[in-house]
Amino acid sequence: MMCQSTHAMWSRWSAMLLWIVLLLCCSVVNSIVYQVTEEQPPNTLIGSLASDQGLPDTGHLYKLEVGAPYLRVDGKTGDIYTTETSIDRETLKDCRNLFEGDPCFLEFEVSITDLMKGTGPRLIEGRIEILDENDNTPQFSSPVLTLSIPENTHVGALFSIPVATDKDSGSNGIADYTLTTGPEAANLFSLQVAQDSDEKLPQLIVLGNLDREQRDSYDLNIKVVDGGTPPRQSSALLRISITDANDNVPKFEKSHYEGELPENSLPGHSVLQVKANDSDMGPNGEVTYSIHQASPAVQRLLSIDRNTGIIFVKGTVDREEYSMLKFYVQAKDNGPQSKSTKVLVTVTVKDQNDNRPSIKIRGIGLVTHEDGIANISEDMPIGTAVALVEVSDEDEGENAVVTCVVAGDVPFQLRPASETSNDRKRKYFLQTTTLLDYERIKEYRIEIVAVDSGNPALSSTNSLKVQVTDMNDNAPVFSPTLYMVEFAEENQPGDKVLDVVATDADSGTNAELIYSISGGSIPEGLFEINPNTGEVRVMSQLDREQLDHYQFLVAAADKGVPSLRGTATVVLKVLDRNDNDPKFMLNGYSFSVQENMQSPSPVGMVTVNDYDKGENARVQLSVEPDNGKFMIQNGTNTILSTISFDREKESTYSFRLKAVDGGDPPRSSYVGITINVLDENDNAPYVTKPSNSSFKFLNPRTSPETHVESVEAEDIDIGLNSELEFSIVGGNPHGLFRISPKGEITLAKEFTSKHIGLHRLVLKVKDKGTPARHTTSLVHIYVNETIGNVSHVEGLVGHSLYTPLEMDIAGDPDYSRDLHSNILLVAILCAFLVVILIIVVAVVIRRVMLKEKKSGYQAGKKESKDLYAPKPGPKSNKNKKAKKSKAPKPANPSEEDEGGSLQKGLKFNLMNDSVTDSPRIHLPLNYPPGSPDLGRHYRSNSPLPSIQLQPQSPSASKKHQAVQELPATNTFVGTGDNNSTGSDQYSDYSYKANPPKYSTKQI
């Protein structure tokens, strides 16, 4: 087939030859075949063009061109689905006259349009093989089948039974026959199924001798079953008549007759002749012919002469409807018990050039046709397809070879649309060859001519009207494109601002303009524009202090399709007026400062704005009321303190700032200031309960987990600086006691005999500040069956106050060595007495020697120093004003020992007793190096000393010195986390003596 558009015949034929060469060299067979079983429900997926064939799956449009109403295609993926119209293989037009084993195909066409590139569509052709479903039941030609058998038939003779038919094919076709006989015929007849090519032929076998006089007929049941799943079946009554003898069966001269019949042959035209012979004589040898088991088409088109066997044309035969006729001819003798046989006849219908080429024009892709008119825009590129042309000829051979051309001088041509080669059916894209111009030619009448190669040749024409649509290819233009406008604030709503004008080179509706405001960061509705005239008005009062200029776009859009538009920029400058008070950034300011901060120091910064300009925006700040504690630094707007803050004295300060601008008259505003003093961890905790000199009595049989004592402490700081934790840092070598973080002391273990006596727990109370501060406290627990001698226990407690904290006082540590300890104690006492005696003797001898050396007592001479006399106590401050001491330097928390002893840095004052008090020995706190432990020597009659605690101050000032009087409380202050507890840390002099340990025997 050849396609072209030309002016003269010689050029047309040269182009045809070129197309033939191109098609022979470049045609590609791209056969797409899917399979689907008939009678599938709607929306059954048959195949996916994108995934199965490697076709694009995005940015393309798939459209079904051929295949409706049985198929539909997904426009995005190319998936092919069934529809509500069920596919019935037996009723499809192209599958009605198929022979057994021939496949049934449903053809489809799908166009693919690239939506991104805008190129012309691509046509995809394919076929769907419709697989047979077992939806038809095999049927006999009649519910009663008659078969005549002579009575002298030999045993083993075969008689053909009329076959059944099944519209299904393949495995769903006829599979088997079965015969059911009664008792009277069970030994006379049987069934054999013969195979003739692809057809099952039932045959009756005679098993016994037949006697017409005894019985002249038998009724049997024959059943036919197909091969489907599940199988279908039907049955018929097979009536056998026993006749007199007719020895010979007619025989055809050929086993298969074939003939040709030109289509359109006139009725009566002879096709072929069949001939059968019968060896019998008389009527038994006379043969008659009939068409047997023929389709309705054969019965309508052909007939046979009963006597001669000539088959002739009965009706008009059209090859395009039936290209082949296949049927059986039966030959039957005329005997009283006639015999018959059949033969297969095949008639091929020969083609005649009786069909003109068919030209079908339809839309393709996004181009649709309505009433034979296609619309195409003038801006479409060259090669744009406006239609799909399908040219076909129902003839065959040379009669179906068609030449197709575009007649006339038009800018269109035909291009093959399909990659498959089919002489009977060709598809072409009708596409443009040049750019179209609406202003030059608005429409085209395209005529397509198709001529076949028959003799004589037949031709046909079809035409398409193509209308070129105008494009809106000119956008409106503003002149100028930038409008600069000055406009005063405090205007009246609705005041006119300016007029904008645009022009459009198009005409008609493409030149009609509509004005609008678009773009820019202006509030919605602030400006409005007349859509017809372009007049711009402001709809609200402008405030320069909010925005001193506005910039927005005005647009003019034409009414074309698609619409084009142009834009211009409008810049509006707002002129200023002095109409604003100074304004602080916040309605109130709250600042936080650390206490002990030196002055002057910055406290905070405020932000104040005046939206006016020049002198009207220059602002001065002042403090009200001015009490001398705070000042403001203009320029930076920084608040400075003139005092040092002490949170414990005053934690909050409040005042106002006044802002005054430089206008005339000036405008002012106020803002409230709140200053919160943040806490520093400058106070150590102090224990309020129990006192260091008190004790708790416990029975040795006390059960574990028994509550022993509650330790209470306070910290005048706040927050984490006042949150306290309690721990035992000494005096608990046996792990008898434990303390909770909240200060609850409980018994952890059972007491044993070695635990009898006084226990001194050294507690550490620490806050959670950074750095943390702590204090040390003592809890005395006396474990014994009774507490008969309270004074003795108090003496033990009093002595423990002078005992270094690193020494554990925990019951009787020498319990396991009591005997050895007693002996050692006696030896020590004896040695001590000997030493005293020697000293006394030595003193006496010395005095005697001095008396001998000197003349006697010398008045006014100082006596020798008494080594045994205790040092006098500190002078009484009674009735005297104590001299103010210089505040100690704050300790460095990282250097200060965490577990300081009771005596470190403390001053113990002896109690002053009146002359009426019972005689007591007053012990000083501090001893020079090498002094004897007089406290231990006189502990039996020593009173509880009065101890004054002067904890270290954390800051340079003395405002937070905590003083605790013993025995009410003994609280020892420490900072940091150093756990060193050397004995030299607890007094001004090293404590050299080793206090004795307490035992139940001493008590």
C-alpha positions, 0 to 999 in steps of 0.5 A: 500500500502507498500513501502520498499527497501530490499534484500530478500522477507521475509524482504520486506514483514515484512517492508510492514506490518510495513508500513501498521501499520504506515499508519493506525495509523498515516495517517492524512486527510488534505483535502484542497478544494477551489471553483471557477466558470468556465470560469474565466479570467486569474490571478483570485485568487482561494486561498492562501495556506499561509494565508488560511491554515496557511502555511509559507509565508517567506523563502519557495518555492511553486511549482505547481506539478499537476494542469497545464495548468489550474493553476499557483502558486506564489512561495513566497506566495502559491497563486493559480491563473487561467491561460490563459487556461480557465477552462470549466467544461463541457470539463474537463476529470473528469467531462464529465460523471457526473450525475445531481448534482454531483460536478466537481473537479480539483485536484492540488498538490503543493510542499513546500521547506524550503529554509532556512533550506535546508530540503526536500520538503513537498507535499500539495494536494487539490481539486478545485470544479469547479462551473457551469456557465450558459454557455450552452443553453438547446436544444431539440433533434430535431427542430421538435418534433412529437407527435401522439394522437388518436382521441378518447382520453379522456379529461385530458389525458397526453402525454409525450413530448421529454425532452430537454438537458442542459450541465449545472447542478444544478440551471443552468440546465433546469428550466421550459417548456412553450407551445404556441398554436394558436387560433385553438388549444388554447382550445384543448391542454395545458402543464404540467411539472412533476418532476421526481427526479431531472428531469423536464418532459414536458407533453401535456394535452388534454383539448377537444375532437379531431376529425381527420376528422375535423383536423388531425394535429396541430403545437404548439411551446414549449420553454425550459428555464434554471435557470441561470442568465441571463436565456438561452432558446430555442424552438422547433416545436411540431407537433401533429398528430390526429390518429385513436383509439389505446386504450392502452399504453404499460407498463413496468413490472418494473419502473426502470431496473438495471444491472451489466456488467463486463468490457471487455465483448465481443460484444453480451454479454447480460446485461439484458432484459426489458419487456413491455405489451400492452392490445390491440389486433393485431398490437396494442398490438405488442411492439418494443423496442429502446434505447431512449435519450441515450448519445453517449457513451451508443449508442456506447457501447450498443444495444437492441433487438427490439423484445425481449428487451434484452440489449447486448454489442455492443462495448468494455466496459472499467470501467476506462472510464465509470463506470456507464451507464444510459439511457432510453428504449422506448416501442412502439406498432405497431398500426397505431396510435402507443403509447409509454412509456419509462423506466430508465435503469442503468448499473453498469460496474464491474471492472476487473484487467486489468490495470497494476500499473502506476509509474510516476517519476518527479522532486520535489521542486528544483530538476529537471529531464532532460531526466530521469536523476536527479543530486544531490550533494554529500554534500546533507544531509540524507533524501534529496528527489531527485524525487516524485514517483506517483503510481496509478492503474485505477482498483478498490477494491483489484485490485487497492491495490498496493505494491511499492518497490525500487529494488536493493541495493541502498542508496534510499528509498520511503517515503509517501509524502501525508497525504491523503489516497487514495488506487488508487493513492499514492505519495512518496518521493524518498530520500537518506538513507546515505551520498553520496560520489562522489569519491566512486560512481558517479551515481545510477540506481534506479528501482522502482517496483509496484505490485497490489493485483489482481488475477492474480497480475499485476506489472510494473517497472520504473527507474531513473538515479541519478548522484552524482555531485562532490563538491569543498570542499577544499579551497586554502591555503597560506603558510605563511599567513602573508607576511612582506615587507619593501619597499622604497618610491619614487620607480618607477611604476611597481617595483616588491614587492613580490611573493605569493603562494597558494595550493589547495588539490582538483583536476581538475578545483577545483584546478586551482587557480586565484590570486587577491587582496582584502580587506585592505584600499589601493587605487584602482590600487596601487598594482596589482597581476598576476592572474596566478603566484601571483607576486605583483607589485606596480603601483604608486610611494609611499610617506611615508608622505602620508602613511607609511605602507600598509596592504591588502589581497591577495586571491586565488580562485579555479575554482570550483562551488561554488568557494572556496578561501583562503587569506593571509595578506601582510604588506608593510612598507614604508621607509622614506626620508626628502622631505617635507616642514613644512605645516600649517593646513590652508592657512591663519588664522583669529582670533577674540579678544575682545577689551580692553583685557589686555596684554599679552593675547593669541590671537589664536593657529596655527597648523603646521605639518612636515610629515618628521620624527625626526629633519626634523619634528621639527618646530620653528615659528617666527613673520614677521615683528616683530613690537613688538605687537605680539609674538609666543610661540613655543611648543604650537604655541600660538600667544600672544598679547603685547598690549591692543586692541582698536577697535575704533583706529585699528580694524584689524592687519595682519602679517605672521608666518614663520615655519622653520624645523630642516633639513639640509638644513632647509625647511620653509613656511609662513602663513598669520595671520589676527586678528580682534578686536571685539567690546565691548559695551563701548560707550553710545549712544549720541543724535545729534538732537534735542538739549535739549534746543530747543523746538517744537511749536504745535498748540492745533488743531493739529490732532492725528498721526501728526509727531512732531519731529525726534530724531536722535542719534549715537553710535560709537560701531558696530553691536548690540552695535550700534543698538538703540531703543527710548522710552519715560520714562517721561513727558508724563503723559497724553499719548499725545505723542508716539515715534517709536523705530526709534525715530519718535515722533507723536501726539497720542491724541487730545489736550485739554485746560489743555494741553496748555503750555510747555511739556518736554518729557524725552527720553531714547535712548538705544543700544542693547549691553550686558549689554545695555548702554543708554542716556537720552535726552529732547524734549520740545514741546510748545503747544499754539495758538501763540508763541508771546513771544519767550524769555518767552518760552526759559525761560521756557525751560531753567528752565526745564533743572534745574527741576528734571526729575521725575517731569512732565512738561506737559502743565497746570496741574492746569487748573481745579482749576485756581481760587483757584490757583490764590487766593493761589498765591496772599496769598503766595505773600502777605506772602512772602512780610510780611516775607521780611518786617520782615526780613528787619526790623530785619536787621535794628534793629540789625544794630542799636543795633550793632552801639550802642554797638560798636564805629563805622565802623571797617576797614578790618572786613568782612561783614556779609553773605548776604543770598539773594546774589547768590553764585558766579559762578565757576572761569573762566578757560579762558586763563588757562590750565585746570588741567587734572582730574583723569579718573572716575571709570567705573560704574557698569551697574547693579547698575547704574540707568537707568533714571538718571536726567538731573543734575546727575553727570553733571557740569553746567558752567555759561556763562561769559558775557562781561561788555557790555552785558545786565544785567543778573543774572547768576545762579549756578548749585548746591545749598547747602542744604536749599538754596532758588530756585533762579533759579525760582526766577530769571527765567524771566530774566535768560539767557540760561545757558551753560551746559557741559556734562561729561558722565561716561566712561565705562572703566578705560581709558578716550579715549571714553569720550563724551562731549556735549555742551548745548544748542546744545545738552543735552545728559545724559548718563546712563547704566543698566536698573534701572529706579529709578529717585530720585531727589537727583540723579540730583545734588551734593546736594539735590534739595529741592525747588519745581518749579512752574508749568507752565500755559497759564496764566503765558505765 
